[in-house]
């Protein structure tokens, strides 16, 4: 019986092909990096004339209509009728640079009452905004 240990053969890993692949990858990334331009995306950003920007002031006129068809303009306590509202709007527009009319109308009023106010707003070149009361 032969109980002698055999000498094992040393295992080897062939790295020749691995070195070739790494060389090709290195060459590929070097060539690509020279072709890439940092100025590829050019943005044309606007330049500000001044550093401080003030938002435009939006003024509006508030008109309220109650159940008795009384008109209250800009929170005044004096009620107006529909025929007086146009003159009051023109008077307010002389002093106030408003571009919108906010109307809050009682729910018992008809649609015709709303369209009458809308016609007054259109006549005075005001855009119309509806305001509703919160539910109680």
Secondary structure, DSSP 4 states (H G I P E B T S, - for coil): ---PPPPPPPP----HHHHHHHHHHHHHHHHHHHH--TTSS-------SSS---PPP-EEEEEEE-TT--EEETT-SS-B-HHHHHHHHHHHHHH--EEEEEEEE-TTS-HHHHHHHHHHHHHTT-EEEE--PPP-
